[in-house]
Amino acid sequence: MVASGQGSMTGSIYHERQ
């Protein structure tokens, strides 16, 4: 899964996890 601006929830959580 890549966070490239797919959604606010996915992008936010993905970036916070990294």
mmCIF file as gemmi writes it, N, C-alpha and C atoms, coordinates in Angstrom:
data_model
loop_
_atom_site.group_PDB
_atom_site.id
_atom_site.type_symbol
_atom_site.label_atom_id
_atom_site.label_alt_id
_atom_site.label_comp_id
_atom_site.label_asym_id
_atom_site.label_entity_id
_atom_site.label_seq_id
_atom_site.pdbx_PDB_ins_code
_atom_site.Cartn_x
_atom_site.Cartn_y
_atom_site.Cartn_z
_atom_site.occupancy
_atom_site.B_iso_or_equiv
_atom_site.pdbx_formal_charge
_atom_site.auth_seq_id
_atom_site.auth_asym_id
_atom_site.pdbx_PDB_model_num
ATOM 1 N N . MET Axp A 1 ? 0.844 -1.207 0 1 0 ? 1 A 1
ATOM 2 C CA . MET Axp A 1 ? 0 0 0 1 0 ? 1 A 1
ATOM 3 C C . MET Axp A 1 ? 0.879 1.256 0 1 0 ? 1 A 1
ATOM 4 N N . VAL Axp A 2 ? 0.542 2.184 -0.864 1 0 ? 2 A 1
ATOM 5 C CA . VAL Axp A 2 ? 1.333 3.405 -0.935 1 0 ? 2 A 1
ATOM 6 C C . VAL Axp A 2 ? 0.447 4.617 -0.666 1 0 ? 2 A 1
ATOM 7 N N . ALA Axp A 3 ? 0.956 5.548 0.131 1 0 ? 3 A 1
ATOM 8 C CA . ALA Axp A 3 ? 0.176 6.752 0.45 1 0 ? 3 A 1
ATOM 9 C C . ALA Axp A 3 ? 0.562 7.881 -0.501 1 0 ? 3 A 1
ATOM 10 N N . SER Axp A 4 ? -0.143 7.968 -1.598 1 0 ? 4 A 1
ATOM 11 C CA . SER Axp A 4 ? 0.162 9.006 -2.588 1 0 ? 4 A 1
ATOM 12 C C . SER Axp A 4 ? -1.044 9.935 -2.766 1 0 ? 4 A 1
ATOM 13 N N . GLY Axp A 5 ? -1.708 10.21 -1.657 1 0 ? 5 A 1
ATOM 14 C CA . GLY Axp A 5 ? -2.883 11.077 -1.735 1 0 ? 5 A 1
ATOM 15 C C . GLY Axp A 5 ? -4.12 10.306 -2.142 1 0 ? 5 A 1
ATOM 16 N N . GLN Axp A 6 ? -4.261 9.087 -1.604 1 0 ? 6 A 1
ATOM 17 C CA . GLN Axp A 6 ? -5.427 8.271 -1.946 1 0 ? 6 A 1
ATOM 18 C C . GLN Axp A 6 ? -6.613 8.65 -1.059 1 0 ? 6 A 1
ATOM 19 N N . GLY Axp A 7 ? -6.326 9.058 0.163 1 0 ? 7 A 1
ATOM 20 C CA . GLY Axp A 7 ? -7.396 9.433 1.088 1 0 ? 7 A 1
ATOM 21 C C . GLY Axp A 7 ? -6.834 10.108 2.317 1 0 ? 7 A 1
ATOM 22 N N . SER Axp A 8 ? -7.653 10.886 2.975 1 0 ? 8 A 1
ATOM 23 C CA . SER Axp A 8 ? -7.197 11.601 4.168 1 0 ? 8 A 1
ATOM 24 C C . SER Axp A 8 ? -6.834 10.609 5.276 1 0 ? 8 A 1
ATOM 25 N N . MET Axp A 9 ? -7.679 9.601 5.449 1 0 ? 9 A 1
ATOM 26 C CA . MET Axp A 9 ? -7.45 8.602 6.502 1 0 ? 9 A 1
ATOM 27 C C . MET Axp A 9 ? -6.196 7.788 6.211 1 0 ? 9 A 1
ATOM 28 N N . THR Axp A 10 ? -6.109 7.243 5.011 1 0 ? 10 A 1
ATOM 29 C CA . THR Axp A 10 ? -4.971 6.402 4.656 1 0 ? 10 A 1
ATOM 30 C C . THR Axp A 10 ? -3.676 7.219 4.668 1 0 ? 10 A 1
ATOM 31 N N . GLY Axp A 11 ? -3.687 8.376 4.04 1 0 ? 11 A 1
ATOM 32 C CA . GLY Axp A 11 ? -2.489 9.216 3.983 1 0 ? 11 A 1
ATOM 33 C C . GLY Axp A 11 ? -2.037 9.646 5.362 1 0 ? 11 A 1
ATOM 34 N N . SER Axp A 12 ? -2.985 10.078 6.182 1 0 ? 12 A 1
ATOM 35 C CA . SER Axp A 12 ? -2.645 10.57 7.522 1 0 ? 12 A 1
ATOM 36 C C . SER Axp A 12 ? -2.054 9.449 8.366 1 0 ? 12 A 1
ATOM 37 N N . ILE Axp A 13 ? -2.755 8.323 8.437 1 0 ? 13 A 1
ATOM 38 C CA . ILE Axp A 13 ? -2.298 7.2 9.267 1 0 ? 13 A 1
ATOM 39 C C . ILE Axp A 13 ? -0.971 6.662 8.733 1 0 ? 13 A 1
ATOM 40 N N . TYR Axp A 14 ? -0.849 6.548 7.431 1 0 ? 14 A 1
ATOM 41 C CA . TYR Axp A 14 ? 0.362 5.998 6.84 1 0 ? 14 A 1
ATOM 42 C C . TYR Axp A 14 ? 1.573 6.865 7.181 1 0 ? 14 A 1
ATOM 43 N N . HIS Axp A 15 ? 1.404 8.164 7.067 1 0 ? 15 A 1
ATOM 44 C CA . HIS Axp A 15 ? 2.512 9.072 7.361 1 0 ? 15 A 1
ATOM 45 C C . HIS Axp A 15 ? 2.841 9.078 8.848 1 0 ? 15 A 1
ATOM 46 N N . GLU Axp A 16 ? 1.81 8.973 9.672 1 0 ? 16 A 1
ATOM 47 C CA . GLU Axp A 16 ? 2.037 8.974 11.127 1 0 ? 16 A 1
ATOM 48 C C . GLU Axp A 16 ? 2.76 7.708 11.572 1 0 ? 16 A 1
ATOM 49 N N . ARG Axp A 17 ? 2.527 6.623 10.855 1 0 ? 17 A 1
ATOM 50 C CA . ARG Axp A 17 ? 3.146 5.337 11.22 1 0 ? 17 A 1
ATOM 51 C C . ARG Axp A 17 ? 4.626 5.338 10.827 1 0 ? 17 A 1
ATOM 52 N N . GLN Axp A 18 ? 4.932 5.995 9.728 1 0 ? 18 A 1
ATOM 53 C CA . GLN Axp A 18 ? 6.309 5.977 9.25 1 0 ? 18 A 1
ATOM 54 C C . GLN Axp A 18 ? 7.186 6.841 10.142 1 0 ? 18 A 1
